[in-house]
Amino acid sequence: MKETAKVESDCRGHRARLMEKRASVMLGLGTRFDTLAGMGRVAEDDQAQISHDEFVSLRINGLDYLQLRLVEEALDRLDTGDYGICLGCDEPIAEKRLQALPWARYCVRCQEQIGLETDVHRETVGKA
C-alpha cells in the first residue's frame, strides 16, 4: 500500500512538472511570428535581417513543437501507466533522470545508444 501511494505521489509530481512545461511551451508558440508580422512594410535594407529573424523563429517554433510532442507523449504514458519505463529496453528509467527530464523516453544507456546510432547515420549520409 505504501509503495502504491509513493508511486502515485511521484507521478503527480511528474505530471505537475510536465503540465508546467507544456504551458510554457504553448505560451511561446507563435509569439515570434506575431511580432514579425506586426512590423508591416520594412525598408529594403532590412529585408535580409527580417528573413534571418523569420528563419530563426521557424527553427525555434519547430523545436518548441518537438518539445510539446515529447511532453504530450509523457503525459499519455502517465495516463496509461507506462511512465518511467524505457521505450528501448522496458526497464525503469532512473528517478534522477525523470526529475531532470520528466519527458524522457529512454534510460541513459538506451539514449546513449540511440545517440551513437544517429552519429553513425549522419557520418554515412555526409559521405554520400
Helices and strands as residue ranges (DSSP letters): H 2-28, H 31-37, G 44-46, H 47-80, H 95-100, H 108-127
